[in-house]
Amino acid sequence: MGAGPAALCIVAELVQQGLQVQALASHAPDQPWPNTYGIWAEEVESLGMASLLGHRWSNTVSYFGNGVDLEGMTPVQHHFDYGLFDQSALQSALLLKCAGVNWRLETAKEIRFLGAHTEVVCNSGNIFQARVVIDAIGHKSPFIRRPNHGPVAQQAAYGVVGRFSSPPVDSRQFVLMDFRPDHLSKAELKEPPSFLYAMDFGEGVFFVEETSLACAPPLSWSNLKERLYARLSNRGIEIQEVLHEEHCLFPMNLPLPDRNQSLLAFGGSASMVHPASGYMVGALLRRAPTLAKQLAEAIAIEPALDSEILAKKGWQVLWTNELVQRHRLYQFGLERLMSFDEARLRSFFATFFRLPREDWSGFLANTLPLSRLVIVMLRLFAMSPWKVRIGMLFGASKAKEI
Ligand SMILES: Cc1cc2nc3c(=O)[nH]c(=O)nc-3n(C[C@H](O)[C@H](O)[C@H](O)COP(=O)(O)OP(=O)(O)OC[C@H]3O[C@@H](n4cnc5c(N)ncnc54)[C@H](O)[C@@H]3O)c2cc1C
């Protein structure tokens, strides 16, 4: 179920395994996706898909300075290429691998488990049966069972693709995080922090997006828009033409699904968004083949397996114990970061990007084995200034009392 990046990734791999797939989605699979997806170039290269990038930047920087001392104004150079998928090329490449699949325009409203089969009841009244159903309808799925751990932190962003009175970033530059707070008053500095994510698209067009890493409740789009305009205006920049506006809101620390349910999930509904970075597309491309292979092998060995057992086998490879432990560490880290004020947060990221590149990039892509991830986190702790260390140990609000 679904026709977003998660659905297309998993359907493509199921088809490659020779399985029979019936796809149901509220919109056509070739309808353009509403979001543009960014990814570190090394991740797409390792998947052999670098040709699907529509844009690629080698000049990739962040700013964690305080806007007062000169050192703080110097950008941190990441020396690591970043890219944006050419959305239609990615969608077409995945759809090509889905050849032969029957896509039906249907919205699922109820799932019924009947032992050997699962039924999907749709708004149209049509009912579809399958040996196992995979929910890839995004993080709002009402069908997936997951524990309630209280309010879920969300990444929110407001962005503009447009033309500006003067360039908001250097020519051919990508800015991952511009945390310079020199446009903020003392009162504004106490509010939950946000940063600028920006890039040069060429031919006088830039994308600028004010982003809040994670917050519960999330920062509103109107607040982020105000912040974006204040940031630009402080630098004497005006937006002259808005070509496209992006409103972004998705959960960062959605609890992991119950792995004992008879419905499988993939993508946002399976809590696959990286809790520390908000990225997911690389993980979808890496993890879809394993899940598809597991299902194909299970069915080949025992053709009569029922939905419950098949789903269980799927959950076992989708969320292995190793991945669950890594996810818990990331969630712990995100909770700590969410308690940091802007100065502590800037100090944290300045330290984070001083880690060896393979460590910070592996951390962000979730490709470090658990043991390495623990070592990297300990190393980060050791490298951090005391105020960050205390925040990491106790959370910043508690740390203020110490
Ligand atoms: C604005 C924005 C920007 C993002 N940028 C990035 C990025 O740069 N890089 C990155 O890696 N991640 C990014 N993410 C995070 C994540 O990758 C996306 O949220 C991604 O779109 C999630 O994919 P998905 O396929 O799980 O869900 P979705 O993209 O939400 O797709 C869900 C699909 O299910 C269908 N559907 C919904 N309900 C039903 C139903 N009841 N029955 C049938 N079909 C249904 C929908 O029509 C849709 O086709 C971004 C998220 C947002 C919101």
The ligand as an SDF file (V2000), in Angstrom:
LIG
                    3D

 53 58  0  0  0  0  0  0  0  0999 V2000
    9.0090   18.0510    2.9720 C   0  0  0  0  0  0  0  0  0  0  0  0
    9.8260   16.8270    3.3090 C   0  0  0  0  0  0  0  0  0  0  0  0
   11.1490   16.7650    2.8900 C   0  0  0  0  0  0  0  0  0  0  0  0
   11.9090   15.6180    3.1520 C   0  0  0  0  0  0  0  0  0  0  0  0
   13.1840   15.5990    2.6980 N   0  0  0  0  0  0  0  0  0  0  0  0
   13.8970   14.4740    2.8210 C   0  0  0  0  0  0  0  0  0  0  0  0
   15.1910   14.3800    2.2300 C   0  0  0  0  0  0  0  0  0  0  0  0
   15.7020   15.3740    1.6910 O   0  0  0  0  0  0  0  0  0  0  0  0
   15.8670   13.2050    2.3060 N   0  0  0  0  0  0  0  0  0  0  0  0
   15.3210   12.1290    2.9270 C   0  0  0  0  0  0  0  0  0  0  0  0
   15.9600   11.0650    2.9220 O   0  0  0  0  0  0  0  0  0  0  0  0
   14.1330   12.1990    3.5510 N   0  0  0  0  0  0  0  0  0  0  0  0
   13.3920   13.3410    3.5080 C   0  0  0  0  0  0  0  0  0  0  0  0
   12.1630   13.4010    4.0900 N   0  0  0  0  0  0  0  0  0  0  0  0
   11.7160   12.2910    4.9840 C   0  0  0  0  0  0  0  0  0  0  0  0
   11.0940   11.0810    4.2600 C   0  0  0  0  0  0  0  0  0  0  0  0
   12.0420   10.5400    3.3650 O   0  0  0  0  0  0  0  0  0  0  0  0
    9.8020   11.4340    3.5320 C   0  0  0  0  0  0  0  0  0  0  0  0
    8.8210   11.7730    4.4810 O   0  0  0  0  0  0  0  0  0  0  0  0
    9.2750   10.3270    2.5860 C   0  0  0  0  0  0  0  0  0  0  0  0
    8.3880   10.9200    1.6790 O   0  0  0  0  0  0  0  0  0  0  0  0
    8.5350    9.2180    3.3000 C   0  0  0  0  0  0  0  0  0  0  0  0
    8.2630    8.2160    2.3270 O   0  0  0  0  0  0  0  0  0  0  0  0
    7.0790    7.1600    2.4370 P   0  0  0  0  0  0  0  0  0  0  0  0
    6.9990    6.5090    1.0940 O   0  0  0  0  0  0  0  0  0  0  0  0
    7.2520    6.3480    3.6530 O   0  0  0  0  0  0  0  0  0  0  0  0
    5.7390    8.0320    2.6710 O   0  0  0  0  0  0  0  0  0  0  0  0
    5.0810    9.1270    1.7420 P   0  0  0  0  0  0  0  0  0  0  0  0
    6.0620    9.8110    0.8890 O   0  0  0  0  0  0  0  0  0  0  0  0
    4.2590    9.9600    2.6910 O   0  0  0  0  0  0  0  0  0  0  0  0
    4.1060    8.3200    0.7770 O   0  0  0  0  0  0  0  0  0  0  0  0
    2.9270    7.7040    1.2600 C   0  0  0  0  0  0  0  0  0  0  0  0
    2.1380    7.1510    0.0860 C   0  0  0  0  0  0  0  0  0  0  0  0
    1.0140    6.3920    0.5510 O   0  0  0  0  0  0  0  0  0  0  0  0
   -0.1790    6.8330   -0.1060 C   0  0  0  0  0  0  0  0  0  0  0  0
   -1.2940    6.6280    0.8370 N   0  0  0  0  0  0  0  0  0  0  0  0
   -1.5240    7.3320    1.9960 C   0  0  0  0  0  0  0  0  0  0  0  0
   -2.5700    6.8000    2.6400 N   0  0  0  0  0  0  0  0  0  0  0  0
   -3.0100    5.7490    1.8950 C   0  0  0  0  0  0  0  0  0  0  0  0
   -4.0440    4.7910    2.0560 C   0  0  0  0  0  0  0  0  0  0  0  0
   -4.8670    4.7880    3.1380 N   0  0  0  0  0  0  0  0  0  0  0  0
   -4.1790    3.8440    1.1040 N   0  0  0  0  0  0  0  0  0  0  0  0
   -3.3760    3.8050    0.0180 C   0  0  0  0  0  0  0  0  0  0  0  0
   -2.3680    4.6890   -0.1740 N   0  0  0  0  0  0  0  0  0  0  0  0
   -2.1930    5.6400    0.7540 C   0  0  0  0  0  0  0  0  0  0  0  0
    0.0800    8.2670   -0.4760 C   0  0  0  0  0  0  0  0  0  0  0  0
   -0.7470    8.6820   -1.5370 O   0  0  0  0  0  0  0  0  0  0  0  0
    1.5660    8.1810   -0.8480 C   0  0  0  0  0  0  0  0  0  0  0  0
    1.6910    7.6630   -2.1480 O   0  0  0  0  0  0  0  0  0  0  0  0
   11.3620   14.5310    3.8710 C   0  0  0  0  0  0  0  0  0  0  0  0
   10.0350   14.6170    4.3130 C   0  0  0  0  0  0  0  0  0  0  0  0
    9.2720   15.7470    4.0460 C   0  0  0  0  0  0  0  0  0  0  0  0
    7.8450   15.8020    4.5680 C   0  0  0  0  0  0  0  0  0  0  0  0
  1  2  1  0
  2  3  1  0
  2 52  2  0
  3  4  2  0
  4  5  1  0
  4 50  1  0
  5  6  2  0
  6  7  1  0
  6 13  1  0
  7  8  2  0
  7  9  1  0
  9 10  1  0
 10 11  2  0
 10 12  1  0
 12 13  2  0
 13 14  1  0
 14 15  1  0
 14 50  1  0
 15 16  1  0
 16 17  1  0
 16 18  1  0
 18 19  1  0
 18 20  1  0
 20 21  1  0
 20 22  1  0
 22 23  1  0
 23 24  1  0
 24 25  2  0
 24 26  1  0
 24 27  1  0
 27 28  1  0
 28 29  2  0
 28 30  1  0
 28 31  1  0
 31 32  1  0
 32 33  1  0
 33 34  1  0
 33 48  1  0
 34 35  1  0
 35 36  1  0
 35 46  1  0
 36 37  1  0
 36 45  1  0
 37 38  2  0
 38 39  1  0
 39 40  1  0
 39 45  2  0
 40 41  1  0
 40 42  2  0
 42 43  1  0
 43 44  2  0
 44 45  1  0
 46 47  1  0
 46 48  1  0
 48 49  1  0
 50 51  2  0
 51 52  1  0
 52 53  1  0
M  END
$$$$
